[in-house]
Amino acid sequence: MSFSEASSREKTLLVVLVVVIILALIGIGILLAKLLLGGEGEKAGGITPAPTTAAAAEAGVAEPTITPIEASIVQQAELPAEATSPAASGSEPVVLVQVESVGPLAPAMIVNQALQPGHRYRLEVTAQDGTAIAVEGNWSQAATSASGQAAAPQIEFFEGTTPYRIDIAPPVADPKIWGISVSAGFKGADLLAEGPAVVITIWDVTAGE
């Protein structure tokens, strides 16, 4: 049966079928072109990520949380064979390390700070302006003794009011390698409020004992 002899319904169905076949062929052609062009792009150097602008980073502001430092951070990161502390002046404690958060909403963090065997240390959390503010956080330490005994890191949580202090003792009697990680931030920080940054300080208090 020729096209001219077909009924109007049959003609309509044939036209629709032809259009569908043409669209399918066009889609297949576009897909093949993309695959070919994509393969050439990967050979030429791969996909180049779009640069991130400061405005884009600022656009995604979310309420901060105090994330516990995983014990594996201290385990996986290799501690220095020997750690040194600044020389103490008389009986005064000496600052081993001090970090400050980027603002009142962000936590301050110290990751895998090496400590010297035979020394005593104190962890202190304060507000940048010296005011008394509620804080919360966590800390963990790892050590290996001179005999090869390894102390499994355990996360210790804390909360209190600045200045908040914790005395740090080695988890093994004769540490050869020893390190500590700390995270602290203000408790219940208001996203709309302005305030001081949080400061974490690790003091070497060996000389004062």
DRENPA-3360 file (N, C-alpha, C; in nm, 2 decimals, always signed):
BEGIN
1 = MSFSEASS = +0.09/-0.12/+0.00/+0.00/+0.00/+0.00/+0.09/+0.12/+0.00 ~ +0.06/+0.22/-0.09/+0.14/+0.34/-0.10/+0.09/+0.44/+0.00 ~ +0.18/+0.54/+0.02/+0.14/+0.65/+0.12/+0.01/+0.72/+0.08 ~ -0.01/+0.74/-0.05/-0.12/+0.81/-0.10/-0.25/+0.73/-0.08 ~ -0.24/+0.60/-0.07/-0.36/+0.52/-0.05/-0.39/+0.50/+0.10 ~ -0.30/+0.54/+0.19/-0.33/+0.52/+0.33/-0.43/+0.62/+0.38 ~ -0.50/+0.58/+0.48/-0.60/+0.67/+0.54/-0.53/+0.78/+0.62 ~ -0.61/+0.88/+0.65/-0.55/+0.99/+0.73/-0.49/+0.95/+0.86;
9 = REKTLLVV = -0.55/+0.86/+0.93/-0.50/+0.81/+1.06/-0.37/+0.74/+1.04 ~ -0.36/+0.66/+0.93/-0.24/+0.58/+0.90/-0.13/+0.68/+0.86 ~ -0.16/+0.78/+0.79/-0.06/+0.89/+0.75/-0.01/+0.96/+0.87 ~ -0.10/+0.99/+0.96/-0.06/+1.06/+1.09/+0.04/+0.97/+1.17 ~ +0.01/+0.84/+1.18/+0.09/+0.75/+1.26/+0.23/+0.74/+1.19 ~ +0.23/+0.73/+1.06/+0.36/+0.72/+0.98/+0.45/+0.85/+1.00 ~ +0.38/+0.96/+1.00/+0.46/+1.09/+1.02/+0.51/+1.09/+1.16 ~ +0.44/+1.06/+1.26/+0.48/+1.06/+1.40/+0.60/+0.96/+1.42;
17 = LVVVIILA = +0.59/+0.84/+1.35/+0.69/+0.74/+1.36/+0.82/+0.79/+1.30 ~ +0.81/+0.86/+1.19/+0.93/+0.92/+1.12/+0.99/+1.02/+1.21 ~ +0.91/+1.11/+1.27/+0.97/+1.21/+1.36/+1.04/+1.15/+1.47 ~ +0.98/+1.05/+1.54/+1.05/+0.98/+1.65/+1.18/+0.92/+1.61 ~ +1.18/+0.86/+1.49/+1.31/+0.80/+1.45/+1.41/+0.90/+1.42 ~ +1.38/+1.02/+1.36/+1.47/+1.12/+1.34/+1.53/+1.18/+1.47 ~ +1.44/+1.20/+1.57/+1.48/+1.26/+1.70/+1.57/+1.16/+1.77 ~ +1.54/+1.03/+1.76/+1.63/+0.93/+1.82/+1.77/+0.93/+1.76;
25 = LIGIGILL = +1.77/+0.94/+1.62/+1.90/+0.94/+1.55/+1.98/+1.07/+1.59 ~ +1.91/+1.18/+1.61/+1.98/+1.30/+1.65/+2.04/+1.29/+1.79 ~ +1.96/+1.23/+1.88/+2.00/+1.21/+2.02/+2.12/+1.12/+2.02 ~ +2.12/+1.01/+1.94/+2.24/+0.92/+1.94/+2.36/+0.99/+1.89 ~ +2.34/+1.07/+1.78/+2.45/+1.15/+1.73/+2.51/+1.24/+1.83 ~ +2.43/+1.31/+1.90/+2.48/+1.40/+2.01/+2.55/+1.33/+2.12 ~ +2.50/+1.21/+2.16/+2.57/+1.13/+2.26/+2.70/+1.09/+2.22 ~ +2.71/+1.04/+2.09/+2.84/+0.99/+2.04/+2.94/+1.11/+2.03;
33 = AKLLLGGE = +2.89/+1.23/+1.99/+2.98/+1.34/+1.98/+3.04/+1.38/+2.12 ~ +2.95/+1.37/+2.22/+3.00/+1.41/+2.36/+3.10/+1.30/+2.41 ~ +3.07/+1.18/+2.38/+3.16/+1.07/+2.42/+3.30/+1.09/+2.35 ~ +3.30/+1.12/+2.22/+3.42/+1.14/+2.15/+3.50/+1.26/+2.20 ~ +3.42/+1.37/+2.22/+3.49/+1.50/+2.27/+3.54/+1.48/+2.41 ~ +3.46/+1.41/+2.50/+3.50/+1.38/+2.63/+3.63/+1.30/+2.64 ~ +3.64/+1.20/+2.55/+3.76/+1.12/+2.55/+3.88/+1.20/+2.51 ~ +3.87/+1.29/+2.41/+3.98/+1.37/+2.37/+4.02/+1.47/+2.48;
41 = GEKAGGIT = +3.92/+1.52/+2.56/+3.95/+1.61/+2.67/+4.03/+1.55/+2.78 ~ +3.99/+1.42/+2.80/+4.06/+1.35/+2.91/+4.21/+1.32/+2.87 ~ +4.23/+1.29/+2.74/+4.36/+1.27/+2.69/+4.44/+1.39/+2.70 ~ +4.38/+1.51/+2.67/+4.45/+1.64/+2.66/+4.49/+1.69/+2.80 ~ +4.43/+1.63/+2.91/+4.47/+1.68/+3.04/+4.36/+1.67/+3.14 ~ +4.24/+1.61/+3.10/+4.14/+1.58/+3.20/+4.05/+1.70/+3.22 ~ +3.96/+1.69/+3.32/+3.86/+1.79/+3.35/+3.93/+1.89/+3.45 ~ +3.92/+2.02/+3.42/+3.97/+2.12/+3.50/+3.87/+2.18/+3.59;
49 = PAPTTAAA = +3.88/+2.16/+3.72/+3.77/+2.21/+3.81/+3.76/+2.36/+3.81 ~ +3.64/+2.41/+3.82/+3.62/+2.55/+3.82/+3.67/+2.61/+3.95 ~ +3.74/+2.73/+3.94/+3.80/+2.79/+4.06/+3.69/+2.83/+4.16 ~ +3.72/+2.82/+4.29/+3.63/+2.86/+4.39/+3.66/+3.00/+4.43 ~ +3.56/+3.09/+4.43/+3.58/+3.23/+4.47/+3.55/+3.25/+4.61 ~ +3.60/+3.36/+4.67/+3.58/+3.39/+4.81/+3.43/+3.42/+4.83 ~ +3.36/+3.47/+4.73/+3.22/+3.50/+4.74/+3.14/+3.37/+4.75 ~ +3.18/+3.27/+4.67/+3.11/+3.14/+4.68/+3.13/+3.08/+4.81;
57 = AEAGVAEP = +3.25/+3.09/+4.87/+3.28/+3.03/+5.00/+3.19/+3.09/+5.11 ~ +3.18/+3.23/+5.10/+3.10/+3.30/+5.20/+2.95/+3.27/+5.19 ~ +2.91/+3.23/+5.07/+2.77/+3.21/+5.05/+2.72/+3.09/+5.13 ~ +2.80/+2.99/+5.16/+2.76/+2.87/+5.23/+2.79/+2.87/+5.37 ~ +2.74/+2.96/+5.45/+2.77/+2.97/+5.59/+2.67/+2.88/+5.67 ~ +2.73/+2.79/+5.75/+2.64/+2.70/+5.83/+2.68/+2.71/+5.97 ~ +2.59/+2.67/+6.06/+2.61/+2.68/+6.21/+2.72/+2.58/+6.24 ~ +2.83/+2.63/+6.31/+2.94/+2.55/+6.34/+2.91/+2.45/+6.45;
65 = TITPIEAS = +2.99/+2.34/+6.44/+2.98/+2.23/+6.55/+3.12/+2.20/+6.59 ~ +3.13/+2.15/+6.71/+3.26/+2.10/+6.76/+3.27/+1.96/+6.72 ~ +3.35/+1.93/+6.63/+3.37/+1.79/+6.58/+3.48/+1.72/+6.65 ~ +3.45/+1.61/+6.71/+3.56/+1.54/+6.79/+3.67/+1.50/+6.70 ~ +3.80/+1.51/+6.75/+3.91/+1.47/+6.67/+3.92/+1.32/+6.68 ~ +3.92/+1.25/+6.56/+3.92/+1.11/+6.56/+4.06/+1.06/+6.62 ~ +4.06/+0.95/+6.69/+4.18/+0.90/+6.75/+4.27/+0.86/+6.64 ~ +4.22/+0.82/+6.52/+4.30/+0.78/+6.41/+4.39/+0.89/+6.36;
73 = IVQQAELP = +4.35/+1.02/+6.38/+4.44/+1.13/+6.34/+4.57/+1.12/+6.40 ~ +4.57/+1.09/+6.53/+4.70/+1.08/+6.60/+4.77/+0.95/+6.57 ~ +4.70/+0.84/+6.54/+4.76/+0.72/+6.51/+4.83/+0.72/+6.37 ~ +4.76/+0.78/+6.27/+4.81/+0.77/+6.14/+4.92/+0.87/+6.11 ~ +4.91/+0.99/+6.18/+5.02/+1.09/+6.16/+5.14/+1.05/+6.24 ~ +5.26/+1.04/+6.17/+5.38/+1.00/+6.24/+5.43/+1.11/+6.32 ~ +5.45/+1.08/+6.45/+5.51/+1.18/+6.54/+5.66/+1.19/+6.52 ~ +5.72/+1.31/+6.55/+5.86/+1.33/+6.54/+5.93/+1.24/+6.64;
81 = AEATSPAA = +6.05/+1.19/+6.60/+6.12/+1.10/+6.69/+6.16/+1.18/+6.82 ~ +6.19/+1.31/+6.81/+6.22/+1.39/+6.92/+6.15/+1.52/+6.92 ~ +6.09/+1.56/+7.03/+6.02/+1.69/+7.03/+6.10/+1.78/+7.13 ~ +6.11/+1.91/+7.10/+6.18/+2.00/+7.19/+6.08/+2.11/+7.24 ~ +6.10/+2.15/+7.36/+6.03/+2.26/+7.42/+6.12/+2.38/+7.44 ~ +6.06/+2.51/+7.43/+6.15/+2.62/+7.46/+6.20/+2.62/+7.60 ~ +6.32/+2.68/+7.61/+6.38/+2.68/+7.75/+6.30/+2.76/+7.84 ~ +6.27/+2.71/+7.96/+6.20/+2.78/+8.06/+6.28/+2.88/+8.13;
89 = SGSEPVVL = +6.22/+2.99/+8.17/+6.28/+3.10/+8.24/+6.25/+3.09/+8.39 ~ +6.34/+3.04/+8.47/+6.31/+3.02/+8.61/+6.21/+2.92/+8.64 ~ +6.10/+2.95/+8.71/+5.99/+2.86/+8.74/+5.87/+2.89/+8.66 ~ +5.88/+2.98/+8.56/+5.76/+3.02/+8.49/+5.73/+2.92/+8.38 ~ +5.60/+2.90/+8.35/+5.57/+2.81/+8.24/+5.60/+2.87/+8.11 ~ +5.62/+2.79/+8.01/+5.66/+2.83/+7.87/+5.55/+2.79/+7.77 ~ +5.52/+2.87/+7.68/+5.42/+2.84/+7.58/+5.48/+2.74/+7.48 ~ +5.43/+2.62/+7.46/+5.48/+2.53/+7.36/+5.41/+2.56/+7.23;
97 = VQVESVGP = +5.28/+2.58/+7.23/+5.21/+2.61/+7.11/+5.08/+2.68/+7.14 ~ +5.04/+2.77/+7.06/+4.92/+2.85/+7.08/+4.85/+2.87/+6.95 ~ +4.72/+2.84/+6.94/+4.64/+2.86/+6.82/+4.51/+2.94/+6.85 ~ +4.46/+3.01/+6.75/+4.35/+3.10/+6.77/+4.25/+3.07/+6.66 ~ +4.12/+3.06/+6.69/+4.02/+3.04/+6.59/+4.00/+3.16/+6.50 ~ +3.94/+3.14/+6.38/+3.93/+3.25/+6.29/+3.81/+3.34/+6.33 ~ +3.74/+3.30/+6.43/+3.63/+3.39/+6.48/+3.56/+3.32/+6.59 ~ +3.45/+3.38/+6.65/+3.38/+3.32/+6.76/+3.30/+3.20/+6.73;
105 = LAPAMIVN = +3.27/+3.18/+6.60/+3.19/+3.06/+6.56/+3.27/+2.94/+6.52 ~ +3.40/+2.96/+6.49/+3.48/+2.84/+6.45/+3.56/+2.79/+6.57 ~ +3.58/+2.66/+6.57/+3.66/+2.60/+6.68/+3.81/+2.63/+6.65 ~ +3.89/+2.63/+6.76/+4.04/+2.63/+6.74/+4.08/+2.48/+6.75 ~ +4.19/+2.45/+6.68/+4.23/+2.31/+6.67/+4.38/+2.30/+6.67 ~ +4.43/+2.20/+6.75/+4.57/+2.16/+6.74/+4.57/+2.01/+6.71 ~ +4.64/+1.98/+6.60/+4.64/+1.84/+6.56/+4.78/+1.78/+6.56 ~ +4.80/+1.68/+6.64/+4.92/+1.60/+6.64/+5.04/+1.69/+6.68;
113 = QALQPGHR = +5.03/+1.76/+6.79/+5.14/+1.84/+6.84/+5.23/+1.74/+6.92 ~ +5.36/+1.74/+6.89/+5.46/+1.66/+6.96/+5.49/+1.71/+7.09 ~ +5.50/+1.62/+7.19/+5.53/+1.66/+7.33/+5.66/+1.59/+7.36 ~ +5.74/+1.65/+7.45/+5.87/+1.60/+7.49/+5.87/+1.51/+7.61 ~ +5.91/+1.39/+7.60/+5.91/+1.30/+7.72/+5.99/+1.36/+7.83 ~ +5.94/+1.33/+7.95/+6.00/+1.39/+8.07/+5.95/+1.53/+8.11 ~ +5.87/+1.59/+8.03/+5.81/+1.72/+8.06/+5.67/+1.71/+8.10 ~ +5.62/+1.81/+8.17/+5.48/+1.82/+8.21/+5.41/+1.93/+8.13;
121 = YRLEVTAQ = +5.29/+1.91/+8.10/+5.22/+2.01/+8.01/+5.08/+2.04/+8.07 ~ +5.03/+2.16/+8.03/+4.90/+2.20/+8.07/+4.82/+2.26/+7.95 ~ +4.70/+2.21/+7.93/+4.62/+2.26/+7.82/+4.53/+2.37/+7.88 ~ +4.52/+2.48/+7.81/+4.44/+2.60/+7.85/+4.36/+2.65/+7.74 ~ +4.23/+2.67/+7.77/+4.14/+2.73/+7.67/+4.09/+2.86/+7.72 ~ +4.11/+2.97/+7.64/+4.07/+3.10/+7.69/+4.00/+3.18/+7.58 ~ +3.93/+3.29/+7.61/+3.88/+3.38/+7.52/+3.99/+3.48/+7.48 ~ +3.98/+3.53/+7.36/+4.09/+3.62/+7.31/+4.09/+3.75/+7.39;
129 = DGTAIAVE = +3.98/+3.80/+7.44/+3.98/+3.92/+7.52/+3.98/+3.89/+7.67 ~ +4.00/+3.77/+7.71/+4.02/+3.74/+7.85/+3.89/+3.73/+7.93 ~ +3.77/+3.73/+7.86/+3.64/+3.73/+7.93/+3.61/+3.58/+7.96 ~ +3.52/+3.56/+8.06/+3.47/+3.43/+8.10/+3.36/+3.39/+8.01 ~ +3.38/+3.29/+7.92/+3.28/+3.24/+7.83/+3.27/+3.09/+7.84 ~ +3.15/+3.03/+7.83/+3.14/+2.88/+7.83/+3.20/+2.82/+7.70 ~ +3.28/+2.72/+7.73/+3.35/+2.65/+7.62/+3.32/+2.50/+7.63 ~ +3.35/+2.43/+7.51/+3.34/+2.28/+7.51/+3.43/+2.23/+7.40;
137 = GNWSQAAT = +3.48/+2.11/+7.42/+3.57/+2.06/+7.32/+3.61/+1.91/+7.36 ~ +3.73/+1.87/+7.30/+3.78/+1.74/+7.33/+3.93/+1.74/+7.30 ~ +3.99/+1.64/+7.36/+4.14/+1.62/+7.33/+4.17/+1.47/+7.34 ~ +4.28/+1.44/+7.27/+4.33/+1.30/+7.28/+4.48/+1.30/+7.26 ~ +4.54/+1.20/+7.31/+4.69/+1.19/+7.30/+4.73/+1.05/+7.27 ~ +4.84/+1.03/+7.21/+4.90/+0.90/+7.18/+5.04/+0.90/+7.21 ~ +5.09/+0.78/+7.25/+5.23/+0.77/+7.29/+5.28/+0.63/+7.26 ~ +5.41/+0.61/+7.24/+5.48/+0.49/+7.24/+5.60/+0.49/+7.34;
145 = SASGQAAA = +5.60/+0.38/+7.42/+5.71/+0.38/+7.52/+5.84/+0.34/+7.46 ~ +5.94/+0.36/+7.54/+6.08/+0.32/+7.50/+6.09/+0.17/+7.48 ~ +6.00/+0.09/+7.54/+6.00/-0.05/+7.52/+5.92/-0.10/+7.41 ~ +5.85/+0.00/+7.34/+5.77/-0.03/+7.22/+5.62/-0.05/+7.25 ~ +5.58/-0.02/+7.38/+5.44/-0.03/+7.41/+5.37/+0.09/+7.36 ~ +5.26/+0.07/+7.29/+5.18/+0.18/+7.23/+5.05/+0.20/+7.31 ~ +5.02/+0.32/+7.35/+4.90/+0.36/+7.42/+4.79/+0.40/+7.32 ~ +4.68/+0.33/+7.32/+4.57/+0.35/+7.23/+4.51/+0.49/+7.26;
153 = PQIEFFEG = +4.49/+0.58/+7.16/+4.43/+0.71/+7.19/+4.29/+0.70/+7.23 ~ +4.25/+0.78/+7.33/+4.11/+0.79/+7.37/+4.07/+0.93/+7.37 ~ +3.95/+0.96/+7.32/+3.90/+1.10/+7.31/+3.84/+1.14/+7.45 ~ +3.89/+1.25/+7.50/+3.83/+1.30/+7.63/+3.75/+1.43/+7.60 ~ +3.63/+1.44/+7.64/+3.55/+1.55/+7.62/+3.55/+1.64/+7.74 ~ +3.53/+1.77/+7.72/+3.53/+1.86/+7.84/+3.44/+1.98/+7.80 ~ +3.39/+2.05/+7.91/+3.32/+2.17/+7.90/+3.34/+2.25/+8.03 ~ +3.34/+2.38/+8.02/+3.36/+2.47/+8.13/+3.36/+2.61/+8.09;
161 = TTPYRIDI = +3.42/+2.69/+8.17/+3.42/+2.84/+8.15/+3.57/+2.88/+8.14 ~ +3.59/+2.97/+8.05/+3.73/+3.02/+8.03/+3.77/+3.11/+8.15 ~ +3.90/+3.11/+8.19/+4.00/+3.02/+8.14/+3.98/+2.87/+8.19 ~ +3.99/+2.78/+8.10/+3.97/+2.64/+8.13/+4.10/+2.56/+8.12 ~ +4.14/+2.49/+8.22/+4.28/+2.43/+8.22/+4.27/+2.28/+8.25 ~ +4.35/+2.20/+8.18/+4.37/+2.06/+8.20/+4.51/+2.02/+8.21 ~ +4.56/+1.95/+8.32/+4.69/+1.91/+8.32/+4.71/+1.78/+8.24 ~ +4.81/+1.78/+8.16/+4.84/+1.66/+8.07/+4.95/+1.58/+8.12;
169 = APPVADPK = +4.92/+1.45/+8.14/+5.03/+1.35/+8.18/+5.04/+1.25/+8.07 ~ +5.16/+1.19/+8.05/+5.17/+1.09/+7.94/+5.09/+0.97/+7.97 ~ +5.04/+0.90/+7.87/+4.96/+0.78/+7.89/+5.04/+0.66/+7.92 ~ +5.17/+0.67/+7.90/+5.26/+0.56/+7.94/+5.37/+0.61/+8.03 ~ +5.44/+0.52/+8.10/+5.53/+0.56/+8.20/+5.66/+0.62/+8.14 ~ +5.71/+0.56/+8.03/+5.83/+0.61/+7.97/+5.82/+0.64/+7.82 ~ +5.74/+0.75/+7.79/+5.71/+0.77/+7.65/+5.84/+0.81/+7.57 ~ +5.85/+0.75/+7.45/+5.96/+0.79/+7.36/+5.90/+0.88/+7.25;
177 = IWGISVSA = +5.78/+0.85/+7.21/+5.71/+0.93/+7.11/+5.58/+0.97/+7.18 ~ +5.54/+1.10/+7.17/+5.42/+1.14/+7.24/+5.36/+1.26/+7.17 ~ +5.23/+1.26/+7.15/+5.16/+1.37/+7.08/+5.02/+1.39/+7.13 ~ +4.97/+1.51/+7.10/+4.84/+1.55/+7.15/+4.76/+1.62/+7.04 ~ +4.63/+1.61/+7.04/+4.54/+1.68/+6.95/+4.43/+1.74/+7.04 ~ +4.38/+1.86/+7.00/+4.28/+1.94/+7.08/+4.19/+2.01/+6.99 ~ +4.06/+2.01/+7.02/+3.96/+2.09/+6.95/+3.87/+2.16/+7.06 ~ +3.85/+2.29/+7.04/+3.77/+2.36/+7.14/+3.70/+2.48/+7.08;
185 = GFKGADLL = +3.58/+2.51/+7.13/+3.50/+2.62/+7.08/+3.41/+2.67/+7.18 ~ +3.34/+2.79/+7.16/+3.25/+2.84/+7.25/+3.12/+2.76/+7.25 ~ +3.06/+2.74/+7.36/+2.94/+2.66/+7.38/+2.82/+2.75/+7.35 ~ +2.73/+2.70/+7.26/+2.61/+2.77/+7.23/+2.64/+2.91/+7.16 ~ +2.74/+2.92/+7.07/+2.77/+3.05/+7.01/+2.65/+3.09/+6.92 ~ +2.62/+3.22/+6.93/+2.51/+3.28/+6.86/+2.56/+3.33/+6.72 ~ +2.50/+3.28/+6.61/+2.54/+3.31/+6.48/+2.54/+3.46/+6.45 ~ +2.45/+3.53/+6.51/+2.43/+3.67/+6.49/+2.51/+3.76/+6.58;
193 = AEGPAVVI = +2.57/+3.70/+6.68/+2.65/+3.78/+6.78/+2.79/+3.79/+6.74 ~ +2.86/+3.90/+6.79/+3.00/+3.92/+6.77/+3.07/+3.89/+6.90 ~ +3.18/+3.83/+6.89/+3.25/+3.80/+7.01/+3.40/+3.77/+6.99 ~ +3.47/+3.74/+7.09/+3.62/+3.71/+7.07/+3.64/+3.57/+7.01 ~ +3.76/+3.55/+6.97/+3.80/+3.42/+6.92/+3.84/+3.33/+7.04 ~ +3.84/+3.20/+7.02/+3.88/+3.11/+7.12/+4.03/+3.08/+7.10 ~ +4.10/+3.06/+7.21/+4.24/+3.04/+7.20/+4.28/+2.91/+7.28 ~ +4.36/+2.83/+7.22/+4.41/+2.71/+7.28/+4.56/+2.73/+7.30;
201 = TIWDVTAG = +4.60/+2.70/+7.42/+4.75/+2.71/+7.46/+4.79/+2.59/+7.53 ~ +4.90/+2.53/+7.48/+4.97/+2.42/+7.56/+5.09/+2.48/+7.62 ~ +5.09/+2.47/+7.76/+5.21/+2.52/+7.83/+5.30/+2.41/+7.87 ~ +5.43/+2.44/+7.87/+5.53/+2.35/+7.93/+5.55/+2.39/+8.07 ~ +5.50/+2.32/+8.17/+5.50/+2.36/+8.31/+5.61/+2.28/+8.39 ~ +5.70/+2.22/+8.32/+5.80/+2.13/+8.39/+5.88/+2.21/+8.49 ~ +5.92/+2.33/+8.45/+6.01/+2.41/+8.53/+5.94/+2.45/+8.66 ~ +5.81/+2.46/+8.67/+5.74/+2.51/+8.78/+5.72/+2.40/+8.89;
209 = E = +5.75/+2.28/+8.85/+5.72/+2.17/+8.95/+5.85/+2.14/+9.03;
% end
